């Protein structure tokens, strides 16, 4: 009953059937990493662990045994419905309701063909990504990674680990982002340029977030060399990744040069969302310079605004709004900056970990200017500590500098 891989296969099937993420099932009794290894068959459970998981699932422990005879695949009508949902998503005819039905189909169809299930999880994870639902996306990607390992297809393993690395970085879990980026990069050996470039880009981003800038620089050069003869999005995203590394190192001129090359190479007809994201990144870079290049930032934001009325998600709209707040603040239009922030705060923040911390720091700076210095400085200290705990050294340093400037101003007054 506790033999692997049977135990792990049954454990995953029972968890998915109940619509539970690995984190929800693990609870306080174990880590999600340990649970993931159990499900993949990499660790053998003991009786205490089996009893704990059975209790969490509300099933007898003998449910972890092999499936009884006669439990084969799902009815053909269920398989047909999943295929229909997949076709709707792939063809571009999906809406939010279709995604909900796809999620429901995946919850009920834990015994479906693994390759078909992989496609469903991948598409649903992409849908959550577009909507800024990073935590839900992460739960799907964790299962997707496990399923990719079970299938043993290098391309699927590379893509699943690459996406999980990016999602983990969005959530501020930079150690996990690096771990999955390394796994993706190793799995990508011998694969297409697209797969290798995607994995390497995730690795560069994770290393940059962790302050491992020498390694990030070397890997960004490798990424640019890999895509040197590529056209379209591959080359553009490589230049963007290299620009990010330069910016973290304080080489703003080098970062701007690489980003401008990426902007020139991007074609909105080929990938309009990438075109938008690059211009938002350029505006952010201009606003981080000393002094801020507000005119250039304004031009990029003016380019993006009308396009986001047609395409883009709530996440992209929040990114645009926060950059408008930074711009208003830098130009001394404080009432406008406060009004923009008040509007942003009416919604759930979907920003990445780094963008969320920087936005909250902006709110603290305005709170200090409004006379509530103690609370503003205390919140800045909390944000700096949060950045340190997430192992974002350059972000933490930026926040400590901001706090030191605020303290110095208080002493002068």
C-alpha positions in Angstrom: 0.0 0.0 0.0 2.9 2.3 0.7 4.9 1.2 -2.4 6.0 3.8 -4.9 5.1 4.9 -7.5 1.6 3.6 -6.8 1.3 5.6 -3.5 2.2 8.8 -5.2 -0.1 8.3 -8.2 -3.1 7.5 -6.0 -2.2 10.5 -3.7 -2.1 12.9 -6.6 -5.3 11.5 -8.1 -7.2 11.8 -4.8 -5.9 15.4 -4.2 -6.8 16.6 -7.7 -10.2 14.9 -7.5 -11.0 17.1 -4.5 -9.7 20.2 -6.1 -6.9 20.7 -3.6 -3.5 22.4 -4.3 -0.4 20.7 -2.9 -0.1 23.6 -0.3 -3.7 23.1 0.8 -3.2 19.3 1.3 0.2 19.6 3.0 -1.2 22.0 5.6 1.2 22.5 8.6 2.2 18.9 8.7 4.7 18.9 5.9 6.2 21.1 3.2 4.8 21.3 -0.3 8.2 20.2 -1.6 8.1 17.0 0.4 4.5 16.4 -0.8 5.6 16.9 -4.4 8.4 14.3 -4.0 5.9 11.9 -2.5 3.5 12.3 -5.5 6.3 12.0 -8.0 7.5 8.7 -6.3 10.9 10.2 -5.3 10.2 9.6 -1.6 8.7 6.6 0.1 6.1 7.4 2.8 6.0 6.0 6.2 2.8 4.9 8.0 2.6 8.2 10.0 2.7 10.3 6.7 0.1 8.0 5.1 -2.2 8.4 8.1 -1.8 12.2 8.1 -2.6 12.5 4.4 -5.5 10.1 4.6 -7.0 12.2 7.4 -6.4 15.4 5.4 -8.2 13.9 2.4 -10.9 12.4 4.5 -10.4 8.9 3.0 -9.3 5.5 4.4 -5.6 4.9 4.2 -6.2 1.9 1.9 -7.3 4.4 -0.8 -3.6 4.8 -1.5 -3.4 1.3 -2.9 -3.6 0.6 -6.6 -6.8 1.4 -8.3 -9.4 -1.4 -8.1 -9.9 -3.6 -11.1 -12.4 -2.0 -13.4 -11.3 1.6 -12.6 -10.1 2.6 -16.0 -10.3 5.9 -17.7 -13.2 8.4 -17.6 -16.3 8.0 -19.6 -15.9 9.0 -23.3 -18.4 11.8 -22.8 -16.1 13.4 -20.1 -13.0 13.0 -22.4 -15.0 14.6 -25.2 -15.9 17.5 -23.0 -12.3 18.2 -22.1 -11.3 18.0 -25.7 -14.0 20.6 -26.5 -12.8 23.0 -23.8 -9.2 22.6 -25.0 -10.3 23.3 -28.6 -12.2 26.4 -27.5 -9.1 27.8 -25.6 -6.6 27.0 -28.4 -8.8 28.4 -31.1 -9.2 31.7 -29.2 -13.0 31.3 -28.6 -12.6 30.9 -24.9 -14.1 33.3 -22.3 -14.0 33.3 -18.5 -16.8 30.8 -18.4 -14.9 28.4 -20.7 -11.9 28.6 -18.4 -14.1 27.8 -15.4 -15.5 24.8 -17.2 -12.0 23.7 -18.1 -10.9 23.9 -14.5 -14.0 21.9 -13.4 -13.2 19.2 -16.1 -9.6 19.0 -14.9 -10.8 18.6 -11.2 -13.1 15.7 -12.2 -10.9 14.0 -14.7 -7.8 12.9 -12.7 -7.6 9.6 -14.5 -7.6 11.1 -18.0 -4.8 10.6 -20.5 -1.7 12.4 -19.0 -0.8 14.1 -22.2 -4.3 15.5 -22.6 -4.3 16.6 -19.0 -1.0 18.3 -19.5 -2.5 20.4 -22.3 -5.4 21.4 -20.1 -3.2 22.4 -17.1 -0.9 24.4 -19.4 -3.7 26.3 -21.0 -5.5 27.0 -17.7 -2.2 28.2 -16.1 -1.7 30.6 -19.0 -5.2 31.9 -18.5 -4.5 32.6 -14.8 -1.2 34.3 -15.8 -3.0 36.6 -18.1 -5.4 37.5 -15.4 -2.7 38.1 -12.8 -3.9 35.2 -10.7 -0.4 34.1 -9.8 -1.1 32.0 -6.7 -3.7 29.9 -8.7 -1.3 29.7 -11.6 1.5 28.4 -9.2 -0.7 25.6 -7.9 -1.4 24.4 -11.5 2.2 24.7 -12.5 3.4 22.6 -9.5 1.1 19.8 -10.7 2.2 20.4 -14.3 5.9 20.0 -13.3 5.1 16.7 -11.6 3.1 15.5 -14.6 5.9 16.5 -16.9 8.4 14.5 -14.9 6.0 11.5 -15.0 5.7 11.8 -18.8 9.5 12.1 -19.2 9.3 14.4 -22.2 12.3 16.9 -22.1 10.3 19.6 -23.9 7.4 19.4 -21.4 9.7 19.3 -18.4 11.6 22.4 -19.7 8.5 24.4 -20.4 6.8 23.5 -17.1 9.9 24.3 -15.0 10.4 27.6 -16.9 6.9 28.8 -16.3 7.0 27.8 -12.6 10.3 29.7 -12.2 8.7 32.8 -13.7 5.6 32.5 -11.6 7.6 31.9 -8.4 9.6 35.1 -9.1 6.3 37.0 -9.6 5.3 35.9 -6.1 8.7 36.8 -4.5 9.9 33.2 -4.0 13.2 33.7 -5.6 14.9 30.6 -4.2 12.2 28.5 -5.9 12.5 30.6 -9.0 16.2 29.8 -9.2 15.7 26.1 -8.5 13.1 25.6 -11.3 15.1 27.7 -13.7 18.2 25.5 -13.2 16.0 22.4 -13.7 14.6 23.9 -16.9 18.0 24.8 -18.2 19.4 21.3 -17.6 16.3 19.7 -19.2 16.7 22.0 -22.2 20.1 20.6 -23.3 19.8 19.6 -26.9 16.4 21.1 -27.4 15.3 23.9 -29.7 16.6 27.4 -29.5 13.1 28.5 -28.2 13.2 26.1 -25.3 16.8 26.8 -24.4 16.3 30.6 -24.6 13.1 30.5 -22.5 14.9 28.5 -19.7 18.0 30.7 -19.9 15.9 33.8 -19.7 14.2 32.5 -16.5 17.6 31.7 -15.1 18.9 35.2 -15.8 15.8 36.8 -14.1 16.0 34.6 -11.0 19.8 35.2 -10.6 19.2 39.0 -11.0 16.5 39.0 -8.4 18.8 37.2 -5.9 21.6 39.7 -6.5 23.8 37.0 -8.2 24.7 39.6 -10.8 28.0 38.2 -12.0 26.2 34.9 -12.9 23.2 36.8 -14.3 25.5 38.9 -16.5 27.4 35.8 -17.8 24.1 34.0 -18.6 22.6 37.1 -20.2 25.6 37.2 -22.5 25.0 33.5 -23.3 21.4 34.2 -23.9 22.2 37.1 -26.3 24.7 34.9 -28.2 22.1 32.0 -28.4 19.6 34.3 -30.0 22.0 36.4 -32.1 20.6 35.0 -35.4 17.0 34.8 -34.1 14.3 37.1 -35.1 11.1 38.3 -33.5 10.3 37.8 -29.8 13.2 35.6 -29.0 15.8 38.2 -29.7 13.7 41.0 -28.2 13.2 39.2 -24.9 17.0 38.3 -24.7 17.9 42.0 -25.0 15.3 42.9 -22.4 16.7 40.3 -20.0 20.2 41.6 -20.5 18.9 45.2 -19.9 17.4 44.2 -16.6 20.8 42.8 -15.4 22.6 46.0 -16.3 20.0 48.0 -14.5 20.3 46.0 -11.3 24.1 46.6 -11.5 23.5 50.3 -11.7 24.6 50.5 -15.4 21.6 52.6 -16.5 23.2 53.7 -19.7 23.9 50.1 -20.7 20.4 49.1 -19.7 18.9 51.8 -21.7 20.9 51.0 -24.8 19.8 47.3 -24.7 16.2 48.2 -24.0 16.1 50.7 -26.9 17.5 47.9 -29.2 14.7 45.7 -27.9 12.1 48.4 -28.5 13.3 48.8 -32.1 13.1 45.1 -32.7 9.6 44.7 -31.3 6.7 44.6 -33.8 3.3 45.1 -32.4 1.8 43.2 -35.3 3.7 40.1 -34.3 3.2 40.3 -30.5 1.2 43.3 -29.3 1.4 42.4 -25.6 5.2 42.2 -25.7 5.2 45.6 -27.5 3.2 47.0 -24.5 5.3 45.3 -21.8 8.5 46.7 -23.3 7.2 50.2 -23.3 6.1 49.9 -19.7 9.6 48.6 -18.8 11.2 51.5 -20.6 9.0 54.0 -18.7 9.9 52.3 -15.5 13.6 52.6 -16.3 13.4 56.3 -17.2 11.7 57.0 -13.8 14.4 55.2 -11.9 17.2 57.3 -13.4 18.7 60.2 -11.4 17.3 62.6 -12.4 14.2 60.9 -13.7 13.7 61.3 -17.5 10.0 62.2 -17.1 9.5 63.4 -20.7 10.7 60.1 -22.1 8.6 58.2 -19.6 5.5 60.2 -20.5 6.0 59.5 -24.2 6.1 55.7 -23.6 3.1 55.8 -21.3 1.2 57.8 -23.9 2.0 55.2 -26.5 0.7 52.3 -24.3 -2.5 53.9 -23.0 -4.7 53.7 -26.1 -3.5 50.2 -26.9 -4.5 48.9 -23.5 -8.0 50.0 -24.2 -8.1 47.2 -26.7 -5.8 44.5 -25.4 -4.2 43.8 -22.0 -5.3 42.5 -18.7 -6.1 44.1 -15.4 -2.4 43.5 -14.5 -1.2 45.6 -17.4 -3.7 48.4 -16.4 -2.3 48.3 -12.9 1.2 48.6 -14.2 0.3 51.6 -16.3 -1.5 53.2 -13.4 1.4 52.8 -11.0 3.8 54.2 -13.5 1.5 57.2 -13.9 1.6 57.7 -10.2 5.4 57.6 -10.2 5.5 60.1 -13.0 3.1 62.5 -11.3 5.1 62.2 -8.1 8.4 62.9 -9.9 6.9 66.0 -11.6 5.5 67.3 -8.2 1.9 66.7 -9.1 1.2 65.2 -5.7 -2.6 65.5 -5.7 -2.7 63.6 -9.0 -0.4 61.0 -7.6 -2.5 60.5 -4.5 -5.7 60.3 -6.6 -4.1 57.6 -8.9 -3.0 55.6 -5.8 -6.4 55.8 -4.2 -7.9 54.4 -7.4 -5.4 51.6 -7.5 -6.1 50.7 -3.9 -9.7 50.1 -4.7 -8.7 46.9 -6.4 -6.7 43.8 -5.5 -3.1 44.3 -6.3 -1.9 41.9 -9.1 1.6 43.4 -9.4 4.7 41.2 -9.1 6.5 41.1 -5.8 9.0 43.7 -6.8 6.5 46.1 -8.4 4.1 45.7 -5.4 6.9 46.6 -2.9 8.0 49.6 -5.0 4.4 50.9 -5.3 3.9 50.6 -1.5 7.1 52.4 -1.0 5.8 55.3 -3.1 2.7 55.4 -1.0 4.9 55.6 2.1 6.8 58.5 0.6 3.6 60.4 0.1 2.4 59.5 3.6 5.7 61.1 4.9 5.2 64.2 2.9 1.6 64.5 4.2 3.1 64.7 7.7 2.6 61.1 9.0 6.3 60.5 9.1 6.5 57.8 11.8 4.0 55.5 10.2 5.5 56.1 6.7 9.0 55.3 8.0 7.9 52.3 9.9 6.1 50.9 6.9 9.3 51.5 4.8 11.2 49.5 7.3 8.8 46.6 7.0 9.0 46.7 3.3 12.8 46.7 3.3 12.8 43.7 5.7 10.3 41.9 3.4 12.6 42.5 0.5 15.5 41.1 2.4 13.6 38.0 3.5 12.7 37.5 -0.2 16.5 37.8 -0.9 16.1 40.9 -3.2 19.2 42.8 -2.1 19.0 45.7 -4.6 15.3 46.3 -3.8 16.1 46.2 -0.1 19.0 48.6 -0.5 16.7 51.0 -2.4 14.1 50.9 0.4 16.8 51.5 3.1 18.1 54.5 1.2 14.6 55.9 0.9 14.0 55.4 4.6 17.4 57.0 5.5 16.5 60.1 3.4 13.2 60.3 5.2 14.9 60.1 8.6 17.4 62.7 7.6 14.6 65.1 6.5 12.9 64.6 9.8 16.0 65.5 11.7 16.6 68.6 9.6 13.0 69.7 10.3 
